[in-house]
Amino acid sequence: MNKSIHVALSYFPKITYRRYQQLAARFSLPDEELWQAEFSELARAGLDEAIAQEFMSWRDTFDREKMFQELFRENITTVTITDHTYPHLLKEINDPPQTLFVRGRLEALERPALAIVGTRKCTAYGREATETLARDLAHNGLVIVSGLALGIDGLAHRAALQAGGLTVAVLGSGIDRAAVYPAEHRTLSEDIIAHGGAVISEYPPGFKPTLYSFPARNRIIAGLALGTLVTEAPESSGALITAKAALDYNREVMAVPHPITSETGVGGNALIKQGATVVTSAEDVTEVLQLKNLKTLVAGEAVAPANPTEARLLSLMTREPRHIDLIIKESGLASAAVSSSLTLLEMKGRVKNTGGMLYVRL
């Protein structure tokens, strides 16, 4: 399917991952076939009658040329799920966005990433814990992913920037300057971009956030990262949605412990009771993610396999490109562990990503 259709479909208000899959399976030829498809063809693709009719009405008025002009004007790039630059970890979740809108450098996510999330109404304790952990982890080479929200999210982004690290914000709104939400963090979003990070969304320019777009956004935050750290969250916090998504994706879930009298710590304490890793320092995070030597690796100083996982992966690598899915299958290791270890081996100069998630041994 032509990329212009990929991107245009993201503007259709009723598009879902399942509907995208149905259309992509039926209309795999040049994009104009879908754009000229009759009602009966859309029905055969699997769309119900109401959605098919709505799609046709929308399609007839949608201006793709205007779409690309707007993207260019806002300096927004797009990456579709069929592109080799699409984040590999995100592609593994059960409902990945078919298109990402990006301002900044998505390449930041080629390094290991950690999601840090929490409540908008944070306490002094939550603020200090978030700033300390985000700063130390970013200083040690982890990319900090969060949702640009007020409270914990904004603190995590700012602390990463103050440490000279990289951070990526995932929005529940469009990422054009006028649509960035919350408006109070528009300057922060520009700082993230200016310092080598990225602001991304599955929603097109101009999209205003809804009650549903924030929970949907949370699955992307979890999907982009090796693990999710909840630093402060009450019982009904949206941060717990992110943590649950991380658990569903077989990623690490971590939480900062809070006093038993803390209402804003109930969610994190509950996660710990359910088996989440207790985090009181940056070392707790790098240990559980098997990234204790990340800072050294980013500096390019280490070259030897640091653990049995790296040694196992190197034993499977050859001078011929091998896809990461095959490496995961043959290694018998968790996909997140393979992804992080391959990233570190690439930093060491032991392997190379030749594009399309194909790796060779150097």
matplotlib code that plots the C-alpha trace (Angstrom):
import matplotlib.pyplot as plt

x = [0.0, 1.4, 2.6, 0.4, -2.6, -1.0, -0.8, -4.1, -5.9, -4.7, -6.9, -10.0, -11.8, -13.1, -9.8, -8.7, -5.9, -8.3, -9.9, -6.5, -5.5, -8.7, -8.0, -4.3, -5.1, -7.6, -6.0, -2.4, -2.0, -1.4, -3.1, -5.6, -7.4, -8.6, -9.3, -11.6, -13.1, -16.8, -19.0, -19.2, -15.4, -15.1, -17.7, -15.8, -12.7, -14.6, -15.9, -19.5, -22.0, -22.0, -18.2, -17.9, -20.3, -18.7, -15.3, -16.5, -18.0, -14.8, -12.6, -14.4, -13.7, -10.2, -7.4, -4.1, -2.1, -3.2, -2.3, 1.3, 1.6, 0.5, 3.0, 5.7, 4.7, 4.8, 8.0, 6.3, 7.6, 5.7, 6.7, 4.4, 4.3, 5.8, 8.8, 12.1, 12.5, 9.3, 10.3, 10.8, 9.5, 6.4, 5.7, 5.5, 2.4, -1.0, -2.4, 0.5, -0.4, -0.2, 1.3, 3.4, 3.6, 7.0, 8.6, 12.2, 14.5, 12.8, 16.4, 16.6, 14.7, 17.5, 18.9, 17.4, 14.3, 12.5, 9.0, 8.5, 4.9, 2.8, 0.1, -0.5, -1.0, 2.3, 3.7, 7.1, 8.2, 7.0, 8.7, 12.0, 11.9, 11.0, 13.6, 16.4, 15.7, 15.0, 18.2, 20.4, 19.0, 19.2, 22.8, 23.6, 22.3, 18.7, 16.1, 13.2, 9.8, 6.7, 3.4, 4.2, 1.4, 1.5, 3.1, 5.3, 5.5, 6.8, 9.2, 10.7, 11.2, 12.8, 15.1, 16.3, 17.1, 18.9, 21.1, 22.0, 20.0, 17.4, 13.7, 10.6, 7.1, 4.1, 1.0, -2.8, -3.3, -1.8, 1.8, 1.5, 2.3, -1.3, -2.5, 0.2, -1.5, -1.3, -0.6, 1.5, 4.1, 4.4, 7.7, 8.9, 8.0, 10.2, 13.0, 12.7, 13.0, 15.9, 17.9, 17.7, 14.6, 11.2, 7.5, 5.3, 1.6, -0.6, -3.0, -2.8, -2.2, -5.1, -6.4, -7.8, -7.4, -10.4, -11.2, -10.2, -7.0, -5.0, -5.5, -4.7, -1.6, -0.4, -0.1, 2.4, 4.5, 4.7, 5.3, 8.3, 10.2, 12.0, 10.2, 7.8, 8.6, 5.7, 7.1, 3.8, 0.2, -3.1, -5.4, -7.2, -4.2, -3.7, -0.1, -1.5, -2.9, 0.6, 1.9, -0.7, 0.1, 3.8, 2.9, 0.7, 3.7, 6.0, 8.0, 9.4, 7.2, 8.8, 7.5, 8.8, 7.5, 5.4, 4.4, 1.3, -0.5, 0.1, -3.0, -0.9, 1.2, -1.6, -1.2, 2.6, 2.4, -0.3, 2.0, 4.8, 2.4, 1.6, 5.2, 6.6, 10.3, 10.9, 13.0, 14.9, 17.8, 18.8, 20.9, 17.7, 16.4, 19.6, 20.0, 16.6, 16.9, 20.4, 21.9, 24.4, 27.2, 25.1, 26.9, 30.3, 28.8, 27.4, 30.9, 32.1, 34.6, 33.4, 33.8, 33.4, 30.2, 29.0, 26.7, 25.5, 22.7, 25.2, 27.4, 24.4, 23.4, 26.9, 27.0, 24.0, 25.2, 27.0, 28.4, 25.1, 22.2, 19.7, 16.4, 15.7, 12.6, 14.8, 17.4, 14.7, 13.3, 16.7, 17.9, 14.8, 15.1, 12.5, 12.2, 12.8, 16.0, 17.2, 16.4, 18.2, 21.2, 21.5, 21.5, 24.3, 26.3, 25.9, 27.2, 30.2, 30.8, 30.2, 27.1, 25.4, 21.8, 21.9, 18.3, 14.9, 16.0, 18.6, 21.8, 25.2, 28.2, 31.3]
y = [0.0, 3.4, 5.5, 8.4, 6.2, 5.0, 8.5, 9.6, 6.8, 8.2, 11.2, 9.1, 9.5, 5.9, 4.2, 1.4, -1.0, -3.8, -1.7, -0.7, -4.4, -5.2, -2.4, -3.2, -6.9, -6.1, -3.1, -4.1, -2.6, 1.1, 3.5, 4.8, 1.4, 2.1, 5.7, 4.7, 1.6, 1.2, 0.4, -3.3, -3.6, -1.9, -4.3, -7.3, -5.9, -6.3, -2.9, -2.8, -0.8, 2.3, 2.6, 1.9, 4.7, 7.1, 6.3, 7.0, 10.3, 11.3, 10.2, 12.3, 15.5, 14.7, 16.6, 14.6, 17.4, 19.8, 17.1, 16.9, 20.7, 20.9, 18.3, 20.1, 23.5, 22.0, 20.1, 16.8, 13.6, 10.3, 6.7, 3.9, 0.4, -1.0, 1.3, -0.1, 2.9, 2.1, 1.4, -2.4, -2.7, -0.8, -3.1, -6.0, -4.8, -6.2, -2.9, -0.8, 2.5, 2.2, 5.6, 7.8, 11.6, 12.8, 16.2, 15.8, 12.8, 9.4, 7.9, 8.7, 5.5, 3.5, 3.6, 1.8, 3.6, 3.7, 5.1, 7.2, 8.1, 9.2, 11.6, 15.1, 16.2, 15.1, 15.7, 17.1, 13.4, 12.4, 15.4, 14.7, 11.0, 11.6, 14.3, 12.3, 9.1, 10.6, 12.8, 9.9, 7.5, 10.0, 10.8, 7.1, 6.9, 5.8, 7.6, 8.8, 8.3, 10.0, 11.7, 15.5, 15.8, 18.2, 16.7, 13.7, 13.5, 17.0, 16.6, 13.5, 15.2, 18.3, 16.2, 14.3, 17.5, 18.9, 15.9, 16.4, 13.2, 12.4, 12.3, 11.4, 12.7, 10.8, 12.9, 12.2, 15.1, 16.3, 17.4, 20.6, 23.6, 24.7, 21.3, 20.3, 19.4, 20.7, 24.2, 24.9, 22.4, 23.7, 25.3, 22.0, 20.2, 22.5, 22.0, 18.3, 18.6, 21.1, 18.7, 15.7, 14.1, 13.8, 14.5, 11.8, 10.9, 8.5, 11.4, 13.8, 17.6, 19.5, 16.6, 17.7, 15.2, 13.2, 11.0, 8.0, 9.4, 9.5, 5.8, 4.9, 7.1, 5.2, 1.9, 3.6, 5.0, 1.4, -0.1, 2.1, 1.2, -1.7, -1.0, 1.4, 3.1, 4.6, 7.2, 8.4, 7.3, 7.3, 4.4, 5.6, 7.1, 6.8, 5.8, 2.4, 2.0, 2.4, -0.1, -2.6, -2.2, -2.8, -6.0, -7.1, -6.6, -8.6, -5.5, -4.7, -2.8, -0.9, 1.5, 3.9, 2.9, 5.4, 5.8, 3.8, 7.0, 8.5, 8.7, 9.5, 6.4, 3.9, 2.9, 2.4, 0.5, -1.8, -2.5, -3.5, -5.9, -7.4, -8.0, -4.8, -4.2, -1.7, 1.2, 3.5, 4.4, 4.5, 1.4, -0.6, 0.2, -0.5, -3.7, -5.1, -3.9, -5.5, -2.1, -1.6, -0.6, 1.6, 4.8, 3.2, 1.7, 5.0, 6.4, 3.5, 2.1, -1.5, -4.1, -7.5, -9.4, -8.2, -11.2, -14.6, -12.9, -10.9, -14.0, -16.0, -13.4, -13.1, -16.8, -16.6, -13.7, -14.0, -11.7, -12.3, -10.1, -11.8, -10.4, -9.7, -11.9, -14.9, -14.0, -13.9, -17.2, -19.0, -17.5, -18.4, -15.1, -12.4, -9.9, -6.9, -8.5, -9.2, -5.7, -4.0, -6.4, -5.8, -2.1, -2.4, -4.7, -2.1, 0.6, -1.6, -2.1, -5.8, -5.8, -3.5, -2.8, -2.7, -1.4, -3.1, -4.7, -6.8, -7.4, -8.5, -9.4, -7.2]
z = [0.0, -1.0, 1.9, 1.0, 1.7, 5.0, 6.2, 4.8, 6.6, 9.9, 9.3, 8.9, 12.3, 12.4, 11.5, 13.9, 13.8, 12.8, 10.0, 8.7, 8.6, 6.7, 4.1, 3.8, 3.1, 0.4, -1.3, -1.5, -5.0, -5.9, -3.6, -6.1, -6.0, -2.4, -3.2, -6.1, -4.4, -4.5, -1.6, -2.4, -2.5, 0.9, 2.3, 0.9, 2.7, 6.0, 6.7, 8.0, 6.0, 8.1, 8.3, 4.6, 3.8, 6.2, 4.7, 1.2, 2.2, 4.0, 1.2, -1.4, 0.5, 1.9, 0.1, 0.2, -1.4, 1.4, 3.9, 2.7, 2.5, 6.2, 7.2, 5.5, 7.0, 10.5, 9.9, 10.6, 9.2, 9.2, 9.7, 8.8, 10.2, 7.0, 7.1, 8.3, 10.6, 12.6, 16.2, 16.5, 20.1, 19.2, 16.3, 18.7, 20.6, 19.7, 18.3, 17.1, 15.4, 11.6, 11.3, 13.6, 13.2, 14.3, 15.1, 16.0, 15.7, 16.0, 15.9, 19.6, 20.1, 18.6, 22.1, 25.1, 26.4, 29.7, 30.3, 33.4, 34.2, 37.1, 38.4, 37.3, 40.9, 42.3, 45.8, 46.8, 47.4, 43.9, 42.4, 44.0, 43.2, 39.6, 39.0, 40.7, 38.8, 35.4, 35.7, 36.7, 34.2, 31.3, 32.4, 32.1, 28.6, 28.8, 26.7, 28.8, 27.3, 28.8, 27.9, 28.2, 30.8, 33.7, 36.9, 36.7, 32.9, 32.5, 35.4, 33.8, 30.4, 32.0, 34.2, 31.2, 29.3, 32.4, 32.4, 28.8, 27.8, 25.3, 25.9, 23.7, 24.3, 23.2, 22.8, 22.9, 20.5, 17.3, 17.4, 15.3, 17.4, 17.8, 18.9, 21.4, 24.7, 27.3, 26.0, 29.1, 27.8, 24.2, 25.1, 26.7, 23.5, 21.5, 24.0, 23.6, 19.8, 20.0, 22.1, 19.8, 21.1, 19.5, 20.0, 18.4, 18.1, 16.2, 15.7, 12.7, 12.9, 14.5, 16.5, 19.8, 22.7, 23.9, 26.9, 24.7, 23.2, 26.4, 27.4, 23.7, 23.9, 27.0, 25.1, 22.8, 25.7, 27.1, 23.7, 22.9, 26.1, 27.6, 30.9, 32.6, 35.9, 37.9, 40.3, 41.9, 41.1, 43.0, 42.7, 39.5, 37.7, 34.0, 34.8, 35.9, 32.3, 31.0, 33.6, 32.7, 29.0, 29.8, 31.6, 28.7, 26.4, 28.6, 29.5, 32.9, 35.4, 38.2, 40.9, 43.6, 47.1, 49.0, 52.7, 53.5, 54.3, 50.9, 48.7, 45.6, 46.3, 46.4, 42.8, 42.9, 46.2, 44.7, 41.7, 44.1, 45.9, 42.5, 41.7, 40.2, 40.9, 43.8, 42.6, 45.0, 42.8, 39.1, 39.7, 40.4, 36.9, 35.0, 36.8, 36.0, 32.4, 32.2, 31.3, 34.1, 31.7, 29.4, 30.1, 29.2, 26.1, 24.9, 25.3, 23.2, 25.7, 26.2, 23.5, 25.2, 25.8, 29.2, 30.0, 28.7, 26.7, 24.6, 24.2, 23.0, 20.5, 19.1, 18.6, 16.4, 14.3, 11.0, 8.3, 6.5, 7.5, 9.9, 10.9, 14.5, 14.5, 13.5, 16.1, 18.8, 17.7, 17.6, 20.9, 22.8, 24.7, 25.3, 22.5, 24.8, 26.1, 22.5, 21.4, 24.2, 23.9, 20.2, 20.8, 23.2, 21.0, 18.2, 20.5, 21.2, 17.5, 17.6, 15.4, 12.9, 12.0, 8.2, 8.0, 8.2, 11.5, 9.8, 11.8, 10.9, 13.1, 12.7]

ax = plt.figure().add_subplot(projection="3d")
ax.plot(x, y, z, "-o")
ax.set_aspect("equal")
plt.show()
